[in-house]
Amino acid sequence: MTLLLNLVFLLLALPVTLACVYLGVLTLLSARPAPMPPSTRRLRFDVLVPAHNETAVITRTVGSLLALDWPADRFRVIVIADNCDDDTAALARAAGARVIERANADLRGKGYALEYGVEESGRDGYGDAVVVIDADSVVSPNLLEACATRLEQGAEAVQVHYGVLNPDDSWRTRMIAIAYAAFHAVRSRARERLRVSCGLRGNGMCLSRALLQRHPMRVFSMAEDLEYGIQLGLGGVRVWYADEAAANAEFLSSEQGSRSQRQRWEGGRFAVVRAYAGRLLMQGLRRRDRVSFELGLDLLLFPLGYVGLQIGVLLLLSAVAAIWLPAMLGWTWLALALLLILVLHTLRGWQLTSLGPRALLDLARVPFFIAWKLFVLLRYKRNKAWVKTTREDN
């Protein structure tokens, strides 16, 4: 009986132990990166904003982009009004952006909009690089400077910090802000220090024109940013991380609106895991390619809530087993150690936000948040259309 239980606990503990060791290493390596040298400010950028029925936010986003600290003759703001049936295009023009309109009822989604926008912006050979910003975002003024200095240092793909614009709207947005700080800041800082790829987040990503010519952006899944970053990794291109600049997006505080967002993100990510995880790990091992191998490890790592759920199951079962078989107590101590690593990783994410003690109290809701995510995931339906998220101020 003891041998059988040890085998069961080994199988249960091994995946979550590997995940926590990985998270622990990244947490230890998450110090602020060394500052980059100033750029020559000579590069030209096309800032692309894919938008589908975004009347509520497009004016704010265009205004934020036009205020970028970069020579005015060296960047263009281009809104891709994709299958819009509202005033998105007119409002974007009035705000000062160039607008290209796309109408295709069969090929719908952010991936198609980006493919169209990249091709249109490249026709006149203006830009040295393309920056992609979501239509509900506000960016830091130094965004193009952060991208330019890395491009001049040899980068072909750059991802700035992707944060939450409205963290104080509700407990839900505060939790998302902490999770994003852990995922986008803590882990990306460490991955940059290790000189592996931080991956692409879809919002705040910069791609050189030469890279786009070699690796055209032709990904149309519900996680097109994640998939394209993986394709770049398989092609030998790592994504550099720019910690000092940010693109902060607006997140929904209501359960109903968050549910549709979560369905798309979770479903899209799991589809990418199935398609690429094995390939990344195999290429990493065969070619001793740390970029591909680390991308595979990161892809296999479940979101923090699921890791916490695994630890909770291990802790509960091992504690119950130890009541009858004291030899099982070692598994309980292991679960507590793993829980400590996860807590420290989460607290490091909280430390990198501007949120105060109130956000720590919100972490008490984590079990309910995990249950909600599981409920949403189980109800996920495959949908490749660009589903408009209903904004609370619409």
C-alpha positions, -999 to +999 in steps of 0.1 A: +000+000+000+028+024+009+046+017-024+014+023-044+006+055-026+041+068-031+038+061-068+005+079-070+018+109-052+050+109-074+028+111-106+007+138-090+036+158-077+061+156-105+044+181-130+036+207-104+071+204-088+087+210-122+064+240-127+072+255-093+110+250-097+107+269-131+087+297-114+111+299-085+141+303-108+123+330-128+113+348-096+149+349-084+160+363-118+134+391-119+155+420-110+151+452-131+171+448-163+201+471-170+191+503-189+196+504-226+216+530-244+196+558-261+186+552-297+196+574-326+159+582-331+163+576-369+140+546-373+105+550-387+075+531-374+040+522-385+019+518-353-010+495-363-042+494-343-066+466-353-101+476-343-135+460-346-164+483-335-143+502-309-162+536-308-159+537-270-121+537-268-106+544-302-103+582-297-084+577-264-061+552-280-052+573-310-046+603-288-022+583-266-003+571-297+000+605-313+016+618-280+045+593-283+079+609-276+093+603-311+099+626-341+065+633-357+078+626-392+091+592-382+060+574-372+024+569-384-006+557-365-027+535-387-061+521-375-073+490-393-111+493-391-119+456-396-155+447-405-168+476-385-205+487-387-201+516-364-182+550-363-148+535-355-132+546-388-147+581-386-136+586-350-101+574-357-097+598-386-111+627-366-086+619-338-057+621-363-050+586-374-047+572-409-074+546-414-076+516-437-109+498-438-113+461-444-145+442-451-146+404-454-175+386-439-158+352-443-123+359-430-128+376-396-104+380-367-075+399-354-050+377-374-066+386-407-068+423-397-031+423-389-021+405-421-040+431-441-026+460-421+010+448-424+007+444-461-010+478-466+015+497-444+045+481-463+034+491-498+052+524-497+083+511-478+079+538-452+084+520-419+115+502-406+093+483-382+057+478-372+042+482-337+009+466-328-013+482-302-048+470-291-076+494-297-084+497-260-049+506-248-029+536-235+008+535-241+038+550-223+054+579-242+087+561-244+073+531-263+090+537-296+123+547-279+123+514-261+117+495-293+142+515-314+171+510-290+167+473-291+163+471-328+195+491-332+212+465-308+202+437-331+167+427-321+141+418-347+111+414-324+104+433-292+076+431-266+070+459-242+053+454-209+016+446-212-003+458-182-037+466-169-051+501-175-079+500-149-067+478-120-088+495-094-121+490-110-129+458-091-113+428-073-113+410-106-092+436-124-068+438-094-063+401-096-057+403-133-031+431-127-012+409-103-013+379-126-002+400-155+027+415-135+038+379-126+034+366-161+045+397-181+070+413-158+085+388-134+088+360-160+097+383-189+125+400-170+140+366-161+136+353-197+154+384-210+182+379-185+185+343-197+186+355-233+156+335-243+124+347-259+098+364-238+071+356-264+046+380-280+015+393-262-003+408-291-004+443-275+028+463-275+048+441-298+073+455-324+084+436-355+111+447-379+101+450-416+129+426-425+115+400-401+080+403-415+094+398-450+111+366-439+083+354-416+050+369-428+024+373-401-001+347-413-016+333-381-054+333-376-061+313-344-077+328-313-041+331-299-024+346-330+002+365-309+013+335-289+014+313-320+034+338-341+059+343-313+064+305-312+068+304-350+095+330-346+112+309-319+112+278-342+127+300-369+156+310-346+142+345-336+139+355-300+116+382-288+134+408-266+116+423-236+114+461-230+105+465-193+107+503-192+078+509-217+042+497-215+010+492-234-018+490-208-052+477-219-086+481-204-100+450-187-136+443-179-146+442-142-179+424-147-182+386-147-202+384-179-178+404-200-147+387-185-162+354-193-161+359-231-125+372-229-114+342-208-130+317-231-111+331-261-078+333-243-079+299-225-093+280-255-068+296-279-038+289-256-047+252-252-050+248-290-015+262-294-002+239-266-015+209-285+000+221-318+034+233-308+046+221-273+061+188-285+077+203-315+094+231-295+108+206-269+120+182-296+137+210-316+153+224-284+167+190-275+179+180-310+195+214-318+204+224-283+183+254-289+175+270-255+150+295-271+128+267-285+132+245-254+122+273-230+093+283-251+081+247-249+085+247-211+066+280-208+038+267-231+033+236-209+031+256-177-005+260-167-018+294-155-010+302-119-045+294-108-043+258-121-009+253-106-023+264-073-052+240-077-028+211-084-008+220-052-041+221-032-051+186-044-016+173-035-017+189-001-052+177+008-047+141-004-012+137+012-025+151+045-054+127+045-031+098+037-006+108+064-034+103+090-032+065+084+004+063+070+027+088+087+053+080+060+032+100+036+038+132+055+068+139+033+044+146+004+026+171+026+058+190+033+066+190-004+032+205-012+037+232+014+071+240-001+056+243-035+028+265-022+054+288-007+072+291-040+039+299-058+030+325-031+064+342-034+061+343-072+026+359-068+039+384-042+067+394-065+041+401-092+021+422-067+053+441-057+058+451-094+023+467-095+012+500-081-015+483-060-014+485-023-025+461+006-061+461-006-050+439-036-034+414-012-068+410+005-083+403-029-061+372-032-084+355-007-108+352-036-083+331-056-102+298-050-134+313-063-115+328-093-100+294-101-135+277-099-149+304-122-120+299-147-127+261-148-164+267-153-156+291-182-131+267-198-155+237-196-181+258-215-156+270-241-169+266-276-147+268-307-152+301-323-127+317-348-147+348-353-136+382-339-161+384-311-167+419-299-163+422-261-192+443-248-177+472-229-193+484-197-196+520-207-212+512-241 
